[in-house]
Structures are given as C-alpha cells and as structure tokens.
Amino acid sequence: ALASGGDELRQYARQIEGDLRVVERESIGDYVQESENLANLHMQIRGCDEILGSMETSLGTFQRELGKVSREIQGLQERATGLSVRAANRTHVEAGLSSYIDGAAVSP
C-alpha cells in the first residue's frame, strides 16, 4: 500500500510539472503576442510625454507674456489715474483763475 501511494505521488508530481510547462509556454506565448502592443503603448506614452512637455513650455511662455501684459495694464492704469488727477487739478485751477480774473477785470 505504501509503494502504491508513492507511485501515485510521483504520477501526481509529473502531472503538475506537465501542467506547469503548459502554463509556462502559454504565458510566454501571451507575452510574445502582447509585446508588440506593449511596445506600441510605450511609444504612445513617449509621444504623449513629448506633447505634454511642449504644452508645458508653451503655457510657461504664455504665462510670462500674460505677466508682461498685466504689468503694462497696471502701468497704463497708474498713468490714467495721474492724468485724471492732473485734469481735475487743472479744472479746479481754471475755475479759481476764472473767478479771480472776473473780479479783477476793469470796467470801461
């Protein structure tokens, strides 16, 4: 009975080894079959990385240009405020001078 159990165990071990070889061959076949897809996927990812890098550069340039425009707008706003103050001051001085001149005018 003991020899019979050992033979069954050896037979079972051979069956397992055979099954493992079959699974290994199938796995290798699957890997080889999918290797082209994996290579294509890798190339697509690299292409996307290049595009994203280019977009990052473009967006950085755009951001810097927006900063310049923002500074120009701020400068124009400050200049407009200064001109507005000057115009208001001129109007105030003209009103004061007009009343002074009217009061200082000699009648004929």
C-alpha positions as CSV (number, residue, x, y, z in Angstrom):
1,A,0.0,0.0,0.0
2,L,2.9,2.3,0.8
3,A,4.6,1.7,-2.6
4,S,1.2,2.3,-4.3
5,G,0.9,5.7,-2.5
6,G,4.5,6.7,-3.6
7,D,3.7,5.8,-7.2
8,E,0.5,7.9,-7.1
9,L,2.5,10.8,-5.6
10,R,5.2,10.6,-8.4
11,Q,2.5,10.4,-11.0
12,Y,0.8,13.5,-9.5
13,A,4.1,15.4,-9.4
14,R,4.7,14.6,-13.1
15,Q,1.2,15.8,-13.9
16,I,1.8,19.0,-12.0
17,E,5.2,19.5,-13.8
18,G,3.5,18.9,-17.2
19,D,0.7,21.4,-16.3
20,L,3.3,24.0,-15.2
21,R,5.2,23.6,-18.5
22,V,2.0,24.1,-20.5
23,V,1.1,27.2,-18.4
24,E,4.7,28.5,-18.8
25,R,4.5,28.0,-22.6
26,E,1.2,29.8,-22.8
27,S,2.5,32.6,-20.6
28,I,5.5,33.0,-22.9
29,G,3.2,33.0,-25.9
30,D,0.9,35.6,-24.4
31,Y,3.9,37.8,-23.6
32,V,5.3,37.5,-27.1
33,Q,1.9,38.1,-28.5
34,E,1.4,41.2,-26.4
35,S,4.9,42.5,-26.7
36,E,4.1,44.4,-29.9
37,N,1.1,46.0,-28.1
38,L,3.3,46.9,-25.2
39,A,5.9,48.5,-27.5
40,N,3.2,50.5,-29.2
41,L,1.8,51.6,-25.9
42,H,5.3,52.6,-24.8
43,M,5.7,54.7,-28.0
44,Q,2.4,56.3,-27.5
45,I,3.2,57.2,-23.9
46,R,6.5,58.7,-25.0
47,G,4.7,60.7,-27.7
48,C,2.2,62.0,-25.1
49,D,5.1,62.9,-22.8
50,E,6.7,65.0,-25.6
51,I,3.4,66.7,-26.4
52,L,2.9,67.5,-22.7
53,G,6.4,68.8,-22.4
54,S,5.8,71.1,-25.4
55,M,2.5,72.2,-23.9
56,E,4.2,73.0,-20.6
57,T,6.8,75.1,-22.4
58,S,4.0,76.9,-24.4
59,L,2.0,77.5,-21.2
60,G,5.1,78.8,-19.4
61,T,5.7,81.3,-22.3
62,F,2.1,82.3,-22.3
63,Q,2.1,82.9,-18.5
64,R,5.2,85.1,-18.8
65,E,3.6,87.1,-21.6
66,L,0.4,87.5,-19.5
67,G,2.6,88.8,-16.7
68,K,4.1,91.4,-19.1
69,V,0.6,92.4,-20.3
70,S,-0.6,92.6,-16.7
71,R,2.4,94.9,-15.8
72,E,1.6,97.1,-18.9
73,I,-2.0,97.4,-17.9
74,Q,-1.1,98.3,-14.4
75,G,1.3,101.0,-15.7
76,L,-1.5,102.3,-18.0
77,Q,-3.9,102.4,-15.1
78,E,-1.4,104.4,-13.0
79,R,-0.8,106.8,-15.9
80,A,-4.6,107.2,-16.4
81,T,-5.0,107.9,-12.7
82,G,-2.3,110.5,-12.8
83,L,-3.8,112.1,-15.9
84,S,-7.2,112.2,-14.3
85,V,-5.7,113.9,-11.2
86,R,-4.0,116.4,-13.4
87,A,-7.2,117.1,-15.3
88,A,-9.1,117.6,-12.1
89,N,-6.4,119.9,-10.7
90,R,-6.4,121.9,-14.0
91,T,-10.2,122.3,-13.8
92,H,-10.0,123.4,-10.2
93,V,-7.3,126.0,-11.0
94,E,-9.1,127.2,-14.1
95,A,-12.3,127.8,-12.0
96,G,-10.3,129.7,-9.4
97,L,-8.5,131.8,-12.0
98,S,-11.7,132.5,-13.9
99,S,-13.4,133.9,-10.8
100,Y,-10.2,135.9,-10.0
101,I,-10.0,137.3,-13.5
102,D,-13.7,138.2,-13.5
103,G,-13.2,140.1,-10.2
104,A,-10.1,141.8,-11.3
105,A,-11.4,143.0,-14.6
106,V,-11.6,146.8,-15.1
107,S,-14.9,148.1,-16.3
108,P,-14.8,150.5,-19.2
